Amino acid sequence: MTNELKQTYCGFVAIIGRPNVGKSTLLNHLIGEKVSITSRKAQTTRHKIYGIKTHATVQIIYCDTPGLHQKTKHKINEFMVSQALQAIKSVDVVLWLLDANQWHAEDDYILAKLTQSKLPLIIALNKIDTIKDKTALLPKLESLKQKLDQANLDVPHILLISAKNQQGTAELEDIITKAMPASPFLYAKQQITDKSKRFQASEIIREKLMRHLGQEVPHTLTVEIQTFKQEKNILHIHAIIWVERKGQKVIIIGKNGEKLKQLGRLARLDLENQFNQKIYLNLWVKIKSGWTDDIRALTSLGYHSDDDAAV
């Protein structure tokens, strides 16, 4: 008696949208685990991050991308936009996430890019949980359809979702699943991301900085892992928080070092939960003037196309 091999399906889905529209939150809910860091601040995601969902005979490789925006004041902004645009070129499906509350100027920019791509497109209007009067969505949907018609874009699926509350996400996943092409799996069934633990550690530390510092400082800092070493039952992580100016360093450290201790404690707890083991975390804050606009500095800090290898 022979075992008949079942046909498998596997493909890439780029989740794109303007900054702070909920792409990373959606990815984490679709995967069922924390793959991408989140915060309320725009441009939290800086790299393409793959989240891998495997069930039965289907493997979906979601690609979380930095928010697409036109104003690229610094080289790091150019890097983030290039990461998102690269993702659009090399996927099977594009999932465009929009804010159900309002159409933004950045959405016009994205619409123009999508018109050029000609890739299969799914649109999801996110954050419907923030809209009390759901009838207000009808004119928004009509306006969106008019824009798509003017751009000559055929979009068979436009969904209303809440990534935060997982409203409409099951239907969204079902549509994406049916769009996957016949293909062998590209990743092991148990794998949920393409990123290393070392990369994940740097991102978790940066998430705590993004969430617990003011508006300006998080956008001019990055985290570099210096040591990532297992010793007996403890994982030792030593990391440098790079900033551009002395004043930013002072803010992060805080009075008598209390702010840095608080941030370190929050990061350590999250790391222990993520890696399911005891963590020893040591953080330093150092100054690298103008790193966000210096190509060599960006490359040395892991901001290039093969970002995971250098972090």
Phi, psi and chi 1 to 4 in degrees:
 res  aa     phi    psi   chi1   chi2   chi3   chi4
   1 MET       -  125.0 -172.5  174.3  179.7      -
   2 THR   -98.5  147.3   59.2      -      -      -
   3 ASN   -89.9  121.3  -69.6  -34.5      -      -
   4 GLU   -82.5  126.3 -174.9  178.4  -16.4      -
   5 LEU   -74.2  131.5  -66.8  175.5      -      -
   6 LYS   -80.9  144.0  -69.7 -176.2  178.0  179.9
   7 GLN   -67.4  131.9  175.5   65.2   61.6      -
   8 THR  -107.9  155.3   57.6      -      -      -
   9 TYR  -128.4  137.9  -59.3   84.6      -      -
  10 CYS  -154.6  136.2  178.8      -      -      -
  11 GLY  -163.2  171.3      -      -      -      -
  12 PHE  -106.7  138.1  -70.1   84.2      -      -
  13 VAL  -127.0  116.5  179.1      -      -      -
  14 ALA   -87.7  123.6      -      -      -      -
  15 ILE   -95.0  111.1  -54.2  174.6      -      -
  16 ILE  -121.4  166.5   68.4  163.4      -      -
  17 GLY   160.1  172.8      -      -      -      -
  18 ARG   -70.2  168.0   67.4  175.3 -175.1   82.3
  19 PRO   -58.9  142.6  -26.6   35.9      -      -
  20 ASN    65.2   33.0 -151.7   29.3      -      -
  21 VAL   -97.0   -8.0   76.2      -      -      -
  22 GLY   108.0   19.6      -      -      -      -
  23 LYS   -62.2  -47.3  -61.7 -179.3  -65.4  -63.9
  24 SER   -68.5  -37.7  -62.4      -      -      -
  25 THR   -61.4  -43.2  -61.4      -      -      -
  26 LEU   -63.4  -45.5  176.2   60.8      -      -
  27 LEU   -57.1  -47.7  173.5   69.9      -      -
  28 ASN   -60.6  -38.8  -69.8  -20.8      -      -
  29 HIS   -70.2  -38.2  -77.2  -50.4      -      -
  30 LEU   -66.1  -39.1  -70.8  170.9      -      -
  31 ILE   -77.5  -31.6  -58.7  -57.6      -      -
  32 GLY    89.9    4.3      -      -      -      -
  33 GLU  -147.3  163.1  -67.7 -168.3   42.3      -
  34 LYS   -77.2  112.0 -176.3  173.8 -178.6  175.5
  35 VAL  -111.5  -38.0  171.0      -      -      -
  36 SER  -121.6  138.8 -164.0      -      -      -
  37 ILE   -73.2  155.8   65.0  169.9      -      -
  38 THR  -135.7  152.4   61.1      -      -      -
  39 SER  -162.0  170.0   83.4      -      -      -
  40 ARG   -78.8  -10.0  -67.2 -177.3  178.5  179.1
  41 LYS   -83.7  141.0  -63.9 -177.2  177.6   67.6
  42 ALA   -65.0  153.6      -      -      -      -
  43 GLN    64.0   32.2  -59.7  173.2   25.3      -
  44 THR   -65.9  -42.6  -61.5      -      -      -
  45 THR   -80.0  127.2  -59.2      -      -      -
  46 ARG  -116.8  -17.0  -68.3  178.7  176.6  174.0
  47 HIS  -123.3  158.7  -57.1  -93.9      -      -
  48 LYS   -69.1  130.8  -72.0 -172.2  -61.0 -178.5
  49 ILE  -130.6  125.2  -63.7  173.8      -      -
  50 TYR   -89.5  131.1  -71.8  152.7      -      -
  51 GLY  -114.9  125.3      -      -      -      -
  52 ILE  -110.0  123.9  -55.7  153.5      -      -
  53 LYS  -118.9  116.4  178.8   71.9  170.7  -73.5
  54 THR  -118.5  125.1  -55.4      -      -      -
  55 HIS  -145.0  130.2   50.5   93.6      -      -
  56 ALA    54.1 -114.9      -      -      -      -
  57 THR  -105.1   13.2   58.2      -      -      -
  58 VAL  -123.1  133.1 -179.4      -      -      -
  59 GLN  -123.5  120.6 -175.7  172.6   85.8      -
  60 ILE  -109.4  125.4  -54.0  171.1      -      -
  61 ILE  -107.3   98.2  -54.3  163.3      -      -
  62 TYR   -80.7  139.3  -65.9  100.2      -      -
  63 CYS  -116.1  106.6 -179.9      -      -      -
  64 ASP   -76.9  135.4 -172.2   14.8      -      -
  65 THR  -126.2  155.2   62.5      -      -      -
  66 PRO   -62.4  154.1  -22.4   33.8      -      -
  67 GLY   -64.3  133.5      -      -      -      -
  68 LEU   -78.0  127.5  -83.3  165.0      -      -
  69 HIS  -147.6  152.5   53.8  -72.7      -      -
  70 GLN   -85.5  -36.6  -62.6  179.1   76.9      -
  71 LYS   -81.0  100.3  -65.2 -179.2 -179.6  179.1
  72 THR  -108.3   84.1   53.8      -      -      -
  73 LYS   -68.5  -32.7  -63.9 -179.6  179.6  179.6
  74 HIS  -127.1  166.6  -56.7  -71.6      -      -
  75 LYS   -60.4  -34.0  -64.3  -63.4 -179.0 -175.7
  76 ILE   -65.2  -34.6 -170.2  171.2      -      -
  77 ASN   -66.9  -39.2  -61.1   99.9      -      -
  78 GLU   -62.4  -40.3  -67.2  177.5   11.1      -
  79 PHE   -60.9  -45.9  166.3   82.3      -      -
  80 MET   -63.8  -43.3  -71.4 -171.6  -74.6      -
  81 VAL   -64.5  -40.4  170.2      -      -      -
  82 SER   -63.6  -35.7   71.7      -      -      -
  83 GLN   -61.8  -43.4  -71.0  -84.6  -75.1      -
  84 ALA   -68.8  -42.1      -      -      -      -
  85 LEU   -68.0  -34.3  -66.9  177.8      -      -
  86 GLN   -62.4  -38.9  -76.2  173.7   23.4      -
  87 ALA   -63.1  -36.9      -      -      -      -
  88 ILE   -63.3  -30.7  -64.0  174.7      -      -
  89 LYS   -77.6  -20.6  -64.1  177.3 -177.9  177.9
  90 SER  -127.1   37.5   56.7      -      -      -
  91 VAL  -128.1  170.4  -64.4      -      -      -
  92 ASP   -91.7  -29.9  -60.3  -74.1      -      -
  93 VAL  -141.7  141.1  176.3      -      -      -
  94 VAL  -107.2  125.9  173.8      -      -      -
  95 LEU  -106.1  109.1  171.0   55.7      -      -
  96 TRP   -95.4  116.4 -176.5   12.6      -      -
  97 LEU   -97.0  125.1 -153.2   59.3      -      -
  98 LEU  -117.4  155.3  -70.2  162.8      -      -
  99 ASP   -84.5  119.4 -172.6  -26.5      -      -
 100 ALA   -64.3  -17.4      -      -      -      -
 101 ASN   -77.8  -34.3  -70.3  -82.0      -      -
 102 GLN  -160.7  141.4 -175.1 -179.3   -0.8      -
 103 TRP   -85.3  131.7 -179.3  -89.3      -      -
 104 HIS  -111.6  161.9  -66.9 -101.6      -      -
 105 ALA   -59.0  -35.1      -      -      -      -
 106 GLU   -63.5  -28.2  -56.1  -68.1    0.6      -
 107 ASP   -67.3  -33.7  -64.2  -38.8      -      -
 108 ASP   -62.7  -41.4  -74.2  -46.8      -      -
 109 TYR   -62.1  -44.1  169.1   68.1      -      -
 110 ILE   -66.8  -41.4  -64.0  169.9      -      -
 111 LEU   -57.5  -41.7  179.2   59.0      -      -
 112 ALA   -63.5  -40.1      -      -      -      -
 113 LYS   -66.2  -40.3  -67.3  -66.1 -178.6 -177.7
 114 LEU   -69.1  -33.2  -69.9  172.8      -      -
 115 THR   -61.5  -33.3  -56.9      -      -      -
 116 GLN   -77.1  -26.8  -61.0  167.4   16.4      -
 117 SER   -78.3  -37.9   75.7      -      -      -
 118 LYS    64.2   20.4  -56.2  -61.7 -178.4 -176.8
 119 LEU   -86.2  154.0  -76.2  168.2      -      -
 120 PRO   -54.5  132.2  -25.9   34.7      -      -
 121 LEU  -127.0  134.5  177.7   62.7      -      -
 122 ILE  -120.1  136.7  -61.4  169.0      -      -
 123 ILE  -115.7  133.5  -66.3  178.3      -      -
 124 ALA  -126.7  123.2      -      -      -      -
 125 LEU   -87.9  113.2  -86.2   67.2      -      -
 126 ASN   -95.2  166.9 -170.1   29.3      -      -
 127 LYS    70.4   32.3  -56.4 -174.9 -179.3 -179.4
 128 ILE   -68.4  -17.1   61.5  167.4      -      -
 129 ASP   -66.3  -18.8   56.4  -64.8      -      -
 130 THR   -88.4   -3.2   62.6      -      -      -
 131 ILE  -106.5  110.5  -60.3  175.5      -      -
 132 LYS   -72.2  -46.8  -67.8 -177.6  178.6  179.5
 133 ASP   -90.8   98.5 -178.8    9.9      -      -
 134 LYS   -67.3  -18.8  -64.5  -60.9 -171.8  -76.1
 135 THR   -66.0  -20.4   59.9      -      -      -
 136 ALA   -67.4  -16.0      -      -      -      -
 137 LEU   -75.6  -24.3  -71.2  166.2      -      -
 138 LEU   -61.1  -50.9  -64.6  175.4      -      -
 139 PRO   -65.2  -29.9   18.4  -30.8      -      -
 140 LYS   -66.6  -41.1  -64.8  177.4 -172.9  -66.8
 141 LEU   -65.8  -40.8  -76.9  168.7      -      -
 142 GLU   -64.0  -42.1 -172.5   58.5   36.7      -
 143 SER   -64.0  -40.3  175.6      -      -      -
 144 LEU   -63.7  -44.1  171.8   59.8      -      -
 145 LYS   -63.0  -35.3  -70.5  176.0 -179.4  176.6
 146 GLN   -65.1  -41.8  -70.8  177.0    4.9      -
 147 LYS   -63.4  -40.2  -67.3  177.8 -172.1  -66.0
 148 LEU   -67.5  -39.0  -65.7  172.9      -      -
 149 ASP   -64.1  -42.6  -72.6  -19.1      -      -
 150 GLN   -64.1  -31.8  -69.2  170.3    4.2      -
 151 ALA   -86.1   -0.4      -      -      -      -
 152 ASN    59.1   41.3 -161.3   28.0      -      -
 153 LEU  -107.5  123.9  -89.3  178.4      -      -
 154 ASP   -93.8  112.3  179.6   27.7      -      -
 155 VAL  -121.0   99.8 -175.6      -      -      -
 156 PRO   -70.5  -20.2   23.7  -32.8      -      -
 157 HIS  -126.7  113.9  -59.2  -69.9      -      -
 158 ILE  -124.0  115.0  -59.9  175.3      -      -
 159 LEU  -114.8  154.3  -66.7   87.5      -      -
 160 LEU  -105.2  121.4  -58.3  173.8      -      -
 161 ILE  -137.7  165.5   71.7  166.1      -      -
 162 SER  -130.5  105.1  167.2      -      -      -
 163 ALA   -62.6  -34.5      -      -      -      -
 164 LYS   -64.7  -44.6  179.7 -179.1  177.5 -178.2
 165 ASN  -101.9    3.0  -65.2  -19.7      -      -
 166 GLN    60.8   31.1  -59.4 -171.8   52.8      -
 167 GLN   -79.4  128.4  -67.6  175.2 -105.3      -
 168 GLY    77.3   -2.4      -      -      -      -
 169 THR   -75.3  -28.1   54.4      -      -      -
 170 ALA   -66.6  -43.3      -      -      -      -
 171 GLU   -64.3  -40.6 -178.7 -174.6   -2.5      -
 172 LEU   -59.9  -46.9  172.8   61.3      -      -
 173 GLU   -64.4  -35.4 -170.9  170.2   12.7      -
 174 ASP   -64.7  -41.2 -176.5   57.1      -      -
 175 ILE   -64.9  -43.1  -68.6  168.9      -      -
 176 ILE   -64.8  -42.1  -68.5  169.8      -      -
 177 THR   -57.5  -43.5  -61.8      -      -      -
 178 LYS   -69.3  -17.9  -68.4  174.7 -179.7  175.9
 179 ALA   -89.9   -4.3      -      -      -      -
 180 MET   -73.7  135.1  -67.2  -64.2   95.0      -
 181 PRO   -78.9  158.0   28.7  -34.9      -      -
 182 ALA   -64.8  125.3      -      -      -      -
 183 SER  -170.6  150.9  167.8      -      -      -
 184 PRO   -66.3  156.9  -15.3   27.6      -      -
 185 PHE   -64.8  143.4  -70.8  169.5      -      -
 186 LEU   -98.0  -16.2  -61.7  178.4      -      -
 187 TYR  -131.5  158.7  -68.3   92.5      -      -
 188 ALA   -60.8  148.6      -      -      -      -
 189 LYS   -59.3  -32.8  -69.5 -177.3  179.0 -179.5
 190 GLN   -86.3   -7.6   69.7  -85.4   13.8      -
 191 GLN   -78.3  135.0 -168.9  169.2  -12.5      -
 192 ILE  -115.1   -9.2   61.9  168.1      -      -
 193 THR  -154.3  158.0 -176.6      -      -      -
 194 ASP   -87.6   -9.5   66.7  -43.6      -      -
 195 LYS   -85.5  146.7  -64.0  -58.5 -176.5 -174.8
 196 SER   -74.8  163.3   66.7      -      -      -
 197 LYS   -62.9  -33.4  -73.1 -173.2  175.3 -178.2
 198 ARG   -61.0  -45.8 -170.4 -175.7 -175.5   99.7
 199 PHE   -63.7  -45.1  177.1   88.6      -      -
 200 GLN   -59.0  -38.1  -67.6  175.4   57.8      -
 201 ALA   -63.8  -43.9      -      -      -      -
 202 SER   -62.9  -37.5   69.3      -      -      -
 203 GLU   -70.7  -40.0  -73.4  -72.4  -89.0      -
 204 ILE   -63.6  -40.6  -73.5  171.5      -      -
 205 ILE   -62.9  -44.3  -64.7  166.0      -      -
 206 ARG   -65.5  -33.7 -170.1  166.8   64.7   83.5
 207 GLU   -59.6  -43.1  177.9 -174.8   65.2      -
 208 LYS   -64.8  -35.2  -60.7  -56.9  170.3  -78.2
 209 LEU   -68.4  -41.5  -62.8  163.4      -      -
 210 MET   -62.8  -39.2  -65.8  -69.9  -70.8      -
 211 ARG   -78.6  -29.3  -71.4 -175.5  175.8 -175.2
 212 HIS  -115.9   10.4  -62.7  -80.4      -      -
 213 LEU  -115.3  171.4  -66.3  172.3      -      -
 214 GLY   -68.0 -172.3      -      -      -      -
 215 GLN   -70.9  -38.6  -73.6  -64.6  -35.6      -
 216 GLU   -80.9  -47.6  179.1 -172.4   -4.0      -
 217 VAL   -57.4  -45.4  177.4      -      -      -
 218 PRO   -56.7  -29.4  -26.7   37.1      -      -
 219 HIS   -80.1  -10.7  -61.7  -65.3      -      -
 220 THR  -116.1   24.6   54.3      -      -      -
 221 LEU  -128.3  157.9   64.2   78.6      -      -
 222 THR  -147.4  165.6 -167.2      -      -      -
 223 VAL  -120.9  129.5  176.1      -      -      -
 224 GLU  -119.1  124.1 -178.4 -178.6   18.8      -
 225 ILE   -81.5  120.6  -57.9  -63.3      -      -
 226 GLN   -92.2  -41.7  -68.3  -77.7  -64.4      -
 227 THR  -132.3  133.3  -58.9      -      -      -
 228 PHE  -142.5   89.4 -167.3   87.4      -      -
 229 LYS  -138.2  131.5 -177.2  169.8   60.4  175.2
 230 GLN   -87.0  124.0 -173.6   75.9   37.1      -
 231 GLU  -127.1  107.7  -68.0 -175.4    0.1      -
 232 LYS    56.8 -119.5  -64.4 -177.6  179.4 -179.7
 233 ASN  -102.2   14.8   63.5  -26.0      -      -
 234 ILE  -120.9  131.9  -60.9  176.0      -      -
 235 LEU   -93.5  118.4  178.0   58.6      -      -
 236 HIS   -93.8  121.7  -69.8 -107.9      -      -
 237 ILE  -123.9  119.8  -58.3  174.0      -      -
 238 HIS  -114.5  127.6  -63.0 -177.5      -      -
 239 ALA  -135.4  148.6      -      -      -      -
 240 ILE  -106.6  131.3  -64.0  175.1      -      -
 241 ILE   -97.2  110.8  -58.8  166.7      -      -
 242 TRP   -91.3  132.6  -69.4  104.6      -      -
 243 VAL  -128.7  174.1  -65.5      -      -      -
 244 GLU   -98.1  -25.6  -69.8 -166.5  -46.8      -
 245 ARG  -135.6  157.9  -64.0 -173.1  -65.8  -84.5
 246 LYS   -60.5  -40.2 -176.7  178.4  178.8 -179.9
 247 GLY   -61.0  -34.7      -      -      -      -
 248 GLN   -68.6  -38.7  -64.9  164.3  -12.5      -
 249 LYS   -61.8  -42.8  178.7  177.6  178.5  178.5
 250 VAL   -61.7  -41.7  170.6      -      -      -
 251 ILE   -62.8  -44.5  -69.5  171.2      -      -
 252 ILE   -67.2  -40.5  -65.7  172.6      -      -
 253 ILE   -71.3  -41.6  -66.8  173.8      -      -
 254 GLY    75.7  175.3      -      -      -      -
 255 LYS   -65.5  123.8 -173.5  176.6 -178.9 -179.7
 256 ASN    57.8   24.7  -60.6  -38.5      -      -
 257 GLY    76.0    9.9      -      -      -      -
 258 GLU   -66.6  -38.1  -73.3  -57.3  -45.4      -
 259 LYS   -65.2  -43.8 -170.7   64.8  176.0  179.3
 260 LEU   -65.1  -37.9 -174.4   59.5      -      -
 261 LYS   -62.2  -43.2  -70.8  177.7 -176.0  176.6
 262 GLN   -62.6  -46.6  177.0 -160.0   12.5      -
 263 LEU   -63.5  -40.4  -66.6  166.5      -      -
 264 GLY   -64.4  -39.8      -      -      -      -
 265 ARG   -65.1  -44.4 -177.6  167.3   56.4 -107.2
 266 LEU   -63.2  -42.2  -68.0  170.1      -      -
 267 ALA   -65.6  -42.1      -      -      -      -
 268 ARG   -62.8  -43.4  177.3  180.0   56.3   78.2
 269 LEU   -62.3  -41.5  -68.4  171.7      -      -
 270 ASP   -68.0  -39.3 -157.6   -6.9      -      -
 271 LEU   -63.9  -41.5  -73.6  163.7      -      -
 272 GLU   -64.2  -37.5  -71.3 -178.8  -20.1      -
 273 ASN   -69.2  -39.8 -178.7   61.2      -      -
 274 GLN   -68.9  -42.6 -176.4   80.2   -2.9      -
 275 PHE   -98.2   -4.8  -62.4  151.1      -      -
 276 ASN    56.6   47.0 -166.0   28.5      -      -
 277 GLN  -162.8  170.0   71.6  163.9  111.4      -
 278 LYS   -71.7  135.4 -173.7   73.4  173.9  175.8
 279 ILE  -122.2  136.0  -57.5  -74.1      -      -
 280 TYR  -108.8  116.1  173.7   78.5      -      -
 281 LEU  -116.0  128.3  178.5   63.1      -      -
 282 ASN  -124.8  124.7 -158.2  -23.2      -      -
 283 LEU  -118.0  137.5  -60.3  176.3      -      -
 284 TRP  -122.3  152.3  -68.0  -85.9      -      -
 285 VAL  -116.1  124.6 -174.6      -      -      -
 286 LYS  -131.9  161.5  -65.3 -174.1  178.8 -177.7
 287 ILE  -106.6  129.2  -60.2  168.7      -      -
 288 LYS  -130.2   93.5 -169.3 -174.9  -71.3  -75.6
 289 SER   -59.6  129.3 -179.4      -      -      -
 290 GLY    69.2   21.9      -      -      -      -
 291 TRP   -63.7  -28.2   74.1  -92.8      -      -
 292 THR   -71.3  -12.0   58.7      -      -      -
 293 ASP  -124.4   20.2 -147.4   25.1      -      -
 294 ASP  -120.6  112.6 -175.8  -34.8      -      -
 295 ILE   -60.6  -41.9  -67.4  176.6      -      -
 296 ARG   -65.0  -41.6  -69.7 -177.9   64.6 -178.3
 297 ALA   -65.6  -42.3      -      -      -      -
 298 LEU   -60.8  -44.1  -74.8  165.5      -      -
 299 THR   -62.5  -43.1  -58.7      -      -      -
 300 SER   -66.7  -24.5   70.7      -      -      -
 301 LEU   -94.9    8.6  -67.9  169.2      -      -
 302 GLY    96.8    7.9      -      -      -      -
 303 TYR   -94.4   77.7  -67.7   93.5      -      -
 304 HIS  -149.8  174.8   50.3   79.7      -      -
 305 SER   -58.8  -34.6   58.7      -      -      -
 306 ASP   -98.1   54.3 -170.2   21.2      -      -
 307 ASP   -59.5  -35.8   46.6   73.0      -      -
 308 ASP   -66.9  -29.0 -163.3   15.5      -      -
 309 ALA   -71.3  -26.7      -      -      -      -
 310 ALA   -98.2  -12.1      -      -      -      -
 311 VAL   -80.4      -  175.6      -      -      -
